Amino acid sequence: MEDIYEMINNLLDKKEDFVLATILEKSGSAPREEGTKMIIKRDFSIIGTIGGGIFEALAIKLSSRIFENEAYIIKNCSLTNEGAEALGAACGGDLKLLLEYVDYKDSDMVEVYKNVQKLKRKGDNFAIITRIPEEGKSIKGIDKWICSEASFYGKEDEKVQCIIRKIKENFKNVTMKYTDLEEEHYLIEPVLNTQTIYVIGAGHVAQKIAEVAKSLDFDIVVIDDRQEFANKERFKDVKEVKAIPSFENILKYIKVDSNSYIVIVTRGHAYDKEVLGQMLKTNAKYIGMIGSKSKRKFVYESLLDEGYAEEDLKRVHSPIGVSIYAQTPEEIAISIVAELIKVKRETFNGKR
């Protein structure tokens, strides 16, 4: 799925204005989380989702008013279990929505989202702070600030600096908040760019990868089809260990996106091929497969026979890792994690 901030910048680059819907608060069993965003274009088509059904229909309806007067709207949306059932929805729940007009002619607004894009591509954690003006007004670029752990973007403002000091005290534990400060309302949105390494296979090399990577800013998820290997006793410091029935349909068990790093270290050629074929259908940032050149040749030829293209296989780092003539599991793990860091940083540094 495309990153919503990338899509915002794409529209601004094309000189398109739009309405941006953000979930401020959620209660009950509403399907999407606080901070989820959806774009509504002039033709009332949408990019992203805030949960479908009545929530999106209401947001689209309200956007016509926002396109007319450019004033933001905060709306409470309620869907009881009875109402959900009548509409064929999977769940009920309540949402508080912010709908704001985003104008490509507002140079300050464009600058805000360019800086958001830059920080996301760099992999930094940051927070967006938005001042919510009085009712009937529009939210402008000068009403937004960005605070990362090392930088600040936006106009100098004493009240906002007070918010930023509190954010920086415990940055990674900042949560979405709609708050009051001296009779003004502010929205604080953390954007934590922790990226996920999916280690597929739970053997000795996987253990060493987890040990090497644990001190870096990655979440680590280990997956295997063997319970005796995929367990917390063997992988104490990772975010999650998943013992799955088989490597078929592995995407049912993990969520792979553009912040995902796939490390394929299963126990055999057939399993590697099965996993790699599925991962090539995702937009993972990194896909690496362990093994010799002869093993790679077998896997690649099998996938080409199944209809994959040479261009697909060019995405794969195999043999995996930076070439340091590694031999032991520890050395192999270091070479693999070094390559993950290289890929994480090279896009921002302009190297491919």
Order of alpha helices (4+ residues) and beta strands (2+ residues): alpha-beta-beta-beta-alpha-beta-alpha-beta-alpha-beta-beta-beta-alpha-beta-beta-beta-alpha-beta-beta-beta-alpha-beta-alpha-alpha-beta-alpha
